[in-house]
Amino acid sequence: MTDAERYDYDLFVIGAGSGGVRAARTAAAEGAKVGIAEDRYLGGTCVNVGCVPKKLYSYAAHFHDSFDDAAGFGWQLPGPATFDWATLRENKTGEIKRLNGIYQRLLESAGVTLYNARASVVDAHTVVLHNDAGEQQIHAKKILVATGGWPWIPDFPGSEYAIDSNRVFDLETFPERFLVLGGGYIAVEFASIFNGLGSETELIYRGELFLRGFDQEVREFTRDEMARKGVNLHFNTNIAQIEPSNGAYWVTLTDGKTLEVDAVLAATGRHANIEGLGLDTLGIRLDEQGKIPVNERFETAVPSVLALGDLIAGPELTPIALAEAMQLVDIHFKHTTPAPLDYATIPTAVFCHPNIGTVGLSEEQARERGDIRVYRTDFRAMKHTLSGSQERTLMKLVVDDATDVVLGAHMVGDEAGEIMQGIAIAVRAGLTKTDFDRTVGIHPTGAEEFVTLRSVSRR
Ligand SMILES: Cc1cc2nc3c(=O)[nH]c(=O)nc-3n(C[C@H](O)[C@H](O)[C@H](O)COP(=O)(O)OP(=O)(O)OC[C@H]3O[C@@H](n4cnc5c(N)ncnc54)[C@H](O)[C@@H]3O)c2cc1C
């Protein structure tokens, strides 16, 4: 029996998110016969309940500052600016529908067969699809599990009243008082978003300081700037219980404080979305990090079953899922050996206000490796000389003292993500501080500080 007789597809992908769609399209472009199942939304987390709606809401929140800043530049608004949540929410939904359509057309034009169904794996080459129409068995030479992550909320009294990041985008009414539980980037971003949109915002985090793993100075600077913008930060505490009260919620903290709020967002982590997938029966189990172990060919314990994206170890970011998809197709369908992904120089942004942009090693990580020089500056951006805003910007470079190589670059400030993308190329290329110094600045910008930092701030 040939493969074509034995299998319906060369590749069957479960989950049409960032990684799944990219793998399906690029494998099909290599001549593979590809099918894909999606049970919820085309484009996955990023398009529907992640990066895209989050960034749109972040833009919306920035207008708050812009209206305040405008007066110093001579602009007068006819009256106080008002915000309409329903307009933002519906416009966001319209844009996501447009993107869902684009994803559908991309798959169709690549020749990928799309099934609107929930899939589970029954053996090394068989997938069962379930939807209202019933069940269907598919045989595939290779199965790619790309089902991403799902928000997780810890169990505590009243935890059922907390919403997760999937639901926060579509709240029926705008929460005048908003509470976020968590200390990761999603928590920090939503605290900034709702604060910017006009909610009285509380952020509760059980640890000393949010954004664990980021450069310590960046974390402290962000804390101070977010507090300056009006987010009420509560560290070293947690939610003890949530009780409903007249359409609102009384939240009791473990330190005894009580807060009355209109919505509680638990941004308390995500876990691998594998419920009902049947991986257990194949002997594919999560590791102690809650991830599916794969080898460098993205093969699980069952070599014909592959996995990528948020399901496997590594940063949970869309560009990582996309890069892994390209590598997987190179390996399995182009039969080439791609250079391994350089996980050490993955740039990332946190869209809190002001934004964080970062690439490479934090000062603490670099110090553990050897002697370093730190170049840093913090300043009030030129725009704020007239706007009157007290917002400050932080920029820093972490440099290996012996080799002069820039090991890390960090920024907290306007458009930090946009700026860091370019700096990341230099850090990825292993350029030295001397290379940075020899680069002519673009004046007048904030970004030029990255090439004009001359004096060592500390060693
Ligand atoms: C609030 C939030 C903000 C984020 N912001 C950013 C950001 O700014 N930048 C960034 O890079 N990343 C961001 N991310 C992370 C990013 O969204 C993920 O890293 C990325 O989507 C992972 O892609 P994936 O392909 O692994 O899975 P996903 O994109 O999650 O796709 C998985 C798909 O599988 C489907 N599925 C699951 N089970 C089944 C099944 N049994 N059958 C059929 N289909 C199934 C799901 O419905 C989903 O569509 C954010 C995430 C969140 C939650």
Ligand as a Chemical Component Dictionary entry (heavy atoms), coordinates in Angstrom:
data_LIG
# 
_chem_comp.id                   LIG 
_chem_comp.type                 NON-POLYMER 
_chem_comp.pdbx_formal_charge   0 
_chem_comp.three_letter_code    LIG 
# 
loop_
_chem_comp_atom.comp_id 
_chem_comp_atom.atom_id 
_chem_comp_atom.alt_atom_id 
_chem_comp_atom.type_symbol 
_chem_comp_atom.charge 
_chem_comp_atom.model_Cartn_x 
_chem_comp_atom.model_Cartn_y 
_chem_comp_atom.model_Cartn_z 
_chem_comp_atom.pdbx_ordinal 
LIG C1  C1  C 0 -3.843 38.048 26.412 1  
LIG C2  C2  C 0 -2.698 37.558 25.581 2  
LIG C3  C3  C 0 -1.869 38.465 24.968 3  
LIG C4  C4  C 0 -0.807 38.032 24.184 4  
LIG N1  N1  N 0 -0.004 38.969 23.605 5  
LIG C5  C5  C 0 1.040  38.577 22.845 6  
LIG C6  C6  C 0 1.870  39.539 22.220 7  
LIG O1  O1  O 0 1.671  40.742 22.365 8  
LIG N2  N2  N 0 2.885  39.098 21.451 9  
LIG C7  C7  C 0 3.129  37.760 21.264 10 
LIG O2  O2  O 0 4.056  37.407 20.533 11 
LIG N3  N3  N 0 2.348  36.815 21.857 12 
LIG C8  C8  C 0 1.317  37.206 22.638 13 
LIG N4  N4  N 0 0.509  36.254 23.217 14 
LIG C9  C9  C 0 0.866  34.825 23.075 15 
LIG C10 C10 C 0 0.397  34.252 21.727 16 
LIG O3  O3  O 0 -0.958 34.510 21.545 17 
LIG C11 C11 C 0 0.694  32.766 21.693 18 
LIG O4  O4  O 0 2.068  32.550 21.993 19 
LIG C12 C12 C 0 0.389  32.141 20.348 20 
LIG O5  O5  O 0 -0.945 32.352 19.983 21 
LIG C13 C13 C 0 0.692  30.638 20.394 22 
LIG O6  O6  O 0 0.382  30.049 19.169 23 
LIG P1  P1  P 0 0.028  28.508 19.073 24 
LIG O7  O7  O 0 -0.003 28.206 17.614 25 
LIG O8  O8  O 0 0.898  27.719 19.956 26 
LIG O9  O9  O 0 -1.453 28.375 19.689 27 
LIG P2  P2  P 0 -2.780 29.224 19.542 28 
LIG O10 O10 O 0 -2.575 30.466 18.771 29 
LIG O11 O11 O 0 -3.321 29.347 20.921 30 
LIG O12 O12 O 0 -3.730 28.305 18.665 31 
LIG C14 C14 C 0 -4.268 27.110 19.130 32 
LIG C15 C15 C 0 -5.562 26.840 18.377 33 
LIG O13 O13 O 0 -5.939 25.486 18.586 34 
LIG C16 C16 C 0 -7.342 25.416 18.695 35 
LIG N5  N5  N 0 -7.664 24.148 19.362 36 
LIG C17 C17 C 0 -7.370 23.794 20.638 37 
LIG N6  N6  N 0 -7.753 22.527 20.874 38 
LIG C18 C18 C 0 -8.295 22.055 19.707 39 
LIG C19 C19 C 0 -8.869 20.806 19.323 40 
LIG N7  N7  N 0 -8.902 19.774 20.151 41 
LIG N8  N8  N 0 -9.347 20.693 18.059 42 
LIG C20 C20 C 0 -9.289 21.729 17.180 43 
LIG N9  N9  N 0 -8.751 22.931 17.510 44 
LIG C21 C21 C 0 -8.261 23.087 18.750 45 
LIG C22 C22 C 0 -7.687 26.649 19.502 46 
LIG O14 O14 O 0 -9.057 26.996 19.363 47 
LIG C23 C23 C 0 -6.739 27.671 18.867 48 
LIG O15 O15 O 0 -7.334 28.334 17.778 49 
LIG C24 C24 C 0 -0.570 36.649 24.007 50 
LIG C25 C25 C 0 -1.421 35.717 24.622 51 
LIG C26 C26 C 0 -2.467 36.159 25.403 52 
LIG C27 C27 C 0 -3.366 35.146 26.051 53 
# 
loop_
_chem_comp_bond.comp_id 
_chem_comp_bond.atom_id_1 
_chem_comp_bond.atom_id_2 
_chem_comp_bond.value_order 
_chem_comp_bond.pdbx_ordinal 
LIG C1  C2  SING 1  
LIG C2  C3  SING 2  
LIG C2  C26 DOUB 3  
LIG C3  C4  DOUB 4  
LIG C4  N1  SING 5  
LIG C4  C24 SING 6  
LIG N1  C5  DOUB 7  
LIG C5  C6  SING 8  
LIG C5  C8  SING 9  
LIG C6  O1  DOUB 10 
LIG C6  N2  SING 11 
LIG N2  C7  SING 12 
LIG C7  O2  DOUB 13 
LIG C7  N3  SING 14 
LIG N3  C8  DOUB 15 
LIG C8  N4  SING 16 
LIG N4  C9  SING 17 
LIG N4  C24 SING 18 
LIG C9  C10 SING 19 
LIG C10 O3  SING 20 
LIG C10 C11 SING 21 
LIG C11 O4  SING 22 
LIG C11 C12 SING 23 
LIG C12 O5  SING 24 
LIG C12 C13 SING 25 
LIG C13 O6  SING 26 
LIG O6  P1  SING 27 
LIG P1  O7  DOUB 28 
LIG P1  O8  SING 29 
LIG P1  O9  SING 30 
LIG O9  P2  SING 31 
LIG P2  O10 DOUB 32 
LIG P2  O11 SING 33 
LIG P2  O12 SING 34 
LIG O12 C14 SING 35 
LIG C14 C15 SING 36 
LIG C15 O13 SING 37 
LIG C15 C23 SING 38 
LIG O13 C16 SING 39 
LIG C16 N5  SING 40 
LIG C16 C22 SING 41 
LIG N5  C17 SING 42 
LIG N5  C21 SING 43 
LIG C17 N6  DOUB 44 
LIG N6  C18 SING 45 
LIG C18 C19 SING 46 
LIG C18 C21 DOUB 47 
LIG C19 N7  SING 48 
LIG C19 N8  DOUB 49 
LIG N8  C20 SING 50 
LIG C20 N9  DOUB 51 
LIG N9  C21 SING 52 
LIG C22 O14 SING 53 
LIG C22 C23 SING 54 
LIG C23 O15 SING 55 
LIG C24 C25 DOUB 56 
LIG C25 C26 SING 57 
LIG C26 C27 SING 58 
# 
